[in-house]
């Protein structure tokens, strides 16, 4: 073998090795973390709310929403209906949503009841899971894997991610798609906010007009909106980042009561308390759920969409 041919082969081997390393880096999503944004809290309240919500579209975080409900026409206790959890790492391009229904509105009622959480994944979960159960959506730029209605999954909000039983795989996943799948915390609106409370650690903003509240945090299939509904949003005083959203939603639905003489329509007033907490900014870690090992097509998509 000539010296020139040996040199060409050596260069080729180096290029192949470097290409393998580069592909490995792309598949593993190893990169430089984005700058950690902050929000100027000297702005008008509505601008602070909008900017605090936008931070969740670019910065690693964990978001947990818990929904509590009671029948507003009775003296019954408020119970824990559902938990929705988003864990999103833009640093390593992984996003995980776990939706858990702990209890139906009525044990004998299979009628659809709105999710009270306005992401598309939560909407599909509520429309699919008519009994206590779990749905999981996992997305990376190599593709999206989901399963709605995993039987036997734990309803403990602190439990780990349930394993997929029959995962459904989707095509390559673009960051722009994440807004539809995972939802934005606040929709664009012109509602007027006021400062409710200020401390050294936090600032709380509020809206007491129920119709304006639902411009900010809508839900599908809502009946009549009742007075008493309101929203409070708390941000960190130093960074302006979102810490907590607490809502009361008093809603009237048309329900069906079954009697010995047949069925009749009645109005039911439900009093929801929806509490969302956001934490682990810049430190969250997403574990790939079992049952989501990528196909070779997804690995290729992951390389191409780095």
C-alpha positions in Angstrom: 0.0 0.0 0.0 1.4 3.3 -1.0 2.1 6.1 1.4 -0.5 8.3 -0.3 -3.2 5.7 -0.1 -2.4 5.1 3.6 -2.8 8.8 4.2 -6.1 8.9 2.4 -7.4 6.0 4.4 -6.2 7.5 7.7 -8.1 10.8 6.9 -11.2 8.8 6.0 -11.1 6.9 9.3 -10.8 10.1 11.2 -13.7 11.6 9.4 -15.9 8.5 10.0 -14.9 8.7 13.7 -15.7 12.4 13.9 -19.0 11.8 12.1 -19.9 9.1 14.6 -19.1 11.3 17.5 -21.1 14.2 16.0 -24.1 11.9 15.4 -23.8 10.6 19.0 -23.8 14.2 20.3 -26.9 15.0 18.2 -28.8 11.9 19.3 -27.9 12.5 22.9 -28.9 16.1 22.5 -25.7 17.4 24.2 -25.5 21.1 23.8 -24.9 24.4 25.4 -27.8 25.4 27.7 -29.7 28.5 26.7 -29.5 31.7 28.7 -31.9 31.7 31.6 -34.4 34.5 31.0 -35.9 36.8 33.6 -38.9 39.1 33.5 -38.9 42.8 34.3 -41.5 43.2 37.1 -41.5 47.0 36.7 -43.7 46.5 33.6 -47.5 46.8 33.7 -49.0 43.7 35.3 -50.4 42.2 32.0 -46.9 42.5 30.4 -45.4 40.7 33.4 -48.0 37.9 33.1 -47.4 37.4 29.4 -43.6 37.4 29.8 -43.6 35.0 32.7 -45.6 32.6 30.6 -43.2 32.9 27.7 -40.3 31.8 29.9 -41.9 28.4 30.1 -41.5 28.0 26.3 -37.7 28.3 26.4 -36.5 27.3 29.9 -36.3 24.0 31.6 -39.0 23.6 34.3 -41.5 21.4 36.0 -45.2 22.3 36.1 -47.8 20.5 38.3 -51.5 21.3 38.2 -53.9 19.8 40.8 -57.7 20.0 40.3 -60.0 19.9 43.3 -63.8 20.0 42.9 -67.0 20.0 44.9 -70.7 20.3 44.2 -71.5 23.9 44.8 -75.2 23.2 45.7 -74.3 20.8 48.5 -72.3 20.8 51.7 -70.0 18.1 50.3 -66.3 18.1 50.7 -63.9 19.2 48.0 -62.0 16.2 46.5 -58.9 15.8 44.4 -60.1 15.1 40.9 -56.9 15.2 38.7 -53.2 15.9 38.5 -51.4 17.1 35.4 -47.6 17.2 35.3 -45.3 18.6 32.7 -41.5 18.2 32.9 -39.8 20.0 30.1 -36.0 20.1 29.4 -35.1 22.3 26.5 -31.5 21.7 27.3 -31.6 18.0 26.2 -34.8 18.4 24.1 -37.1 16.1 26.1 -40.6 16.9 27.2 -42.8 14.6 29.4 -46.5 15.0 30.3 -48.3 12.8 32.7 -52.1 13.2 33.1 -53.8 11.4 36.0 -57.6 11.3 36.7 -58.1 10.3 40.3 -61.9 10.5 40.5 -64.8 11.2 38.2 -67.3 14.0 38.9 -69.9 11.3 39.6 -69.2 7.6 39.8 -72.3 6.9 37.7 -71.7 9.7 35.2 -69.8 8.8 32.0 -70.6 12.2 30.4 -67.6 14.3 29.3 -66.5 16.9 31.8 -64.0 19.6 30.8 -60.4 19.0 31.6 -59.8 22.3 33.6 -56.3 22.3 32.0 -56.1 23.7 28.5 -53.3 21.7 26.8 -54.3 19.5 23.9 -52.8 16.4 25.7 -55.0 17.0 28.8 -58.0 17.5 26.5 -57.4 14.1 24.8 -56.8 12.5 28.2 -60.1 13.7 29.7 -62.0 12.7 26.6 -60.5 9.2 26.6 -60.2 8.3 30.2 -63.7 8.3 31.7 -62.6 6.6 34.9 -59.5 6.9 37.1 -56.5 6.3 35.0 -53.3 7.8 33.5 -52.1 9.1 30.1 -48.5 9.8 29.2 -46.9 11.9 26.4 -43.2 11.8 25.8 -41.6 14.0 23.1 -38.1 14.5 21.8 -36.9 15.8 18.5 -36.6 12.1 17.4 -40.4 11.7 17.7 -43.3 11.6 20.0 -44.7 8.6 22.0 -48.0 8.6 23.7 -50.6 6.4 25.4 -54.0 7.5 26.7 -55.7 5.5 29.4 -53.0 3.3 30.9 -54.9 0.9 33.2 -53.5 0.1 36.7 -51.2 3.1 36.8 -50.6 4.7 40.2 -52.7 7.7 41.0 -50.1 9.0 43.5 -49.0 12.5 42.2 -45.5 11.8 43.6 -45.1 8.4 41.9 -42.7 7.9 39.1 -43.6 7.8 35.4 -45.7 4.8 34.5 -44.4 2.4 31.9 -46.1 2.5 28.5 -48.1 -0.7 27.7 -49.0 -0.1 24.1 -47.2 3.1 23.0 -48.3 5.0 19.9 -45.3 6.5 18.0 -45.4 9.7 16.0 -43.2 11.5 13.5 -40.3 13.8 14.3 -41.3 16.5 16.8 -40.6 20.2 16.3 -40.4 22.7 19.1 -43.2 24.7 17.5 -45.5 21.7 18.0 -44.9 21.8 21.7 -47.1 24.8 22.3 -50.1 22.9 21.0 -49.3 19.6 22.7 -48.3 21.0 26.1 -50.2 24.3 26.0 -49.2 27.8 27.0 -49.9 28.9 30.6 -51.7 32.0 29.4 -53.3 32.8 26.1 -52.9 36.3 24.5 -55.5 38.5 26.1 -56.4 42.1 27.0 -57.7 41.5 30.5 -56.7 44.0 33.1 -54.7 42.7 36.0 -54.1 44.3 39.4 -51.4 43.8 42.0 -53.0 41.9 44.9 -50.0 41.4 47.2 -46.3 42.2 47.3 -43.6 40.8 49.5 -39.8 40.8 49.4 -40.0 37.3 47.8 -43.0 37.5 45.4 -45.6 39.6 43.7 -49.2 38.3 43.2 -51.5 39.6 40.5 -55.3 38.9 40.2 -58.4 39.1 38.1 -61.9 39.0 39.7 -64.0 39.2 36.6 -64.9 35.6 35.7 -65.3 36.3 31.9 -61.9 38.0 31.8 -60.4 35.1 33.8 -61.5 32.6 31.1 -59.9 34.7 28.4 -56.6 34.1 30.2 -57.1 30.4 31.1 -59.8 28.9 28.9 -61.3 25.4 29.0 -63.4 23.5 26.5 -67.1 22.7 26.9 -67.7 25.2 29.7 -71.3 25.9 30.6 -72.4 29.1 32.3 -69.6 31.0 34.2 -70.7 32.0 37.7 -69.6 34.9 39.9 -67.0 33.8 42.5 -64.6 32.7 39.8 -61.2 34.4 40.0 -57.5 33.9 39.3 -54.3 34.7 41.2 -50.8 34.5 39.6 -47.6 34.7 41.7 -44.2 35.5 40.3 -40.8 35.6 41.9 -40.0 39.2 42.9 -36.3 39.0 41.8 -36.6 37.0 38.5 -40.2 37.6 37.5 -40.6 33.9 36.8 -43.9 32.2 37.3 -44.3 30.4 40.7 -48.0 29.7 41.2 -51.4 30.0 39.5 -54.4 29.6 41.7 -57.9 29.7 40.2 -61.5 29.2 41.5 -63.9 28.3 38.7 -67.6 28.1 39.5 -69.3 26.6 36.4 -72.8 25.4 35.6 -73.3 22.3 33.4 -76.4 20.6 32.1 -76.5 17.1 33.6 -78.9 14.2 33.3 -80.6 12.6 36.3 -81.8 9.0 35.9 -85.0 8.2 37.8 -87.6 5.4 37.8 -89.6 7.5 35.4 -86.8 8.1 33.0 -84.2 10.9 32.6 -84.5 14.6 33.1 -82.1 17.5 32.6 -80.8 19.4 35.6 -78.3 22.2 36.1 -75.3 21.4 38.3 -73.0 24.0 39.8 -69.4 22.7 40.2 -66.8 24.6 42.2 -63.3 23.9 40.9 -60.1 24.9 42.6 -57.2 24.6 40.2 -53.7 25.1 41.6 -50.6 25.1 39.3 -47.1 25.3 40.7 -43.9 25.8 38.7 -40.4 25.0 39.9 -37.0 23.5 39.1 -36.2 26.2 36.6 -33.0 25.3 34.8 -32.4 22.1 36.9 -35.2 19.7 35.8 -34.2 16.3 34.4 -36.5 14.2 32.2 -36.2 10.4 32.3 -37.2 8.5 29.2 -40.2 6.3 30.2 -39.8 2.6 29.7 -41.3 1.3 26.4 -40.1 4.3 24.4 -36.9 3.1 22.9 -36.6 4.9 19.5 -36.9 3.2 16.1 -34.1 3.7 13.6 -36.3 6.2 11.8 -36.6 8.2 15.0 -32.9 8.1 15.6 -32.3 9.4 12.1 -34.9 12.2 12.7 -33.1 13.0 15.9 -29.8 13.5 14.1 -31.4 15.6 11.3 -33.4 17.8 13.7 -30.7 18.7 16.2 
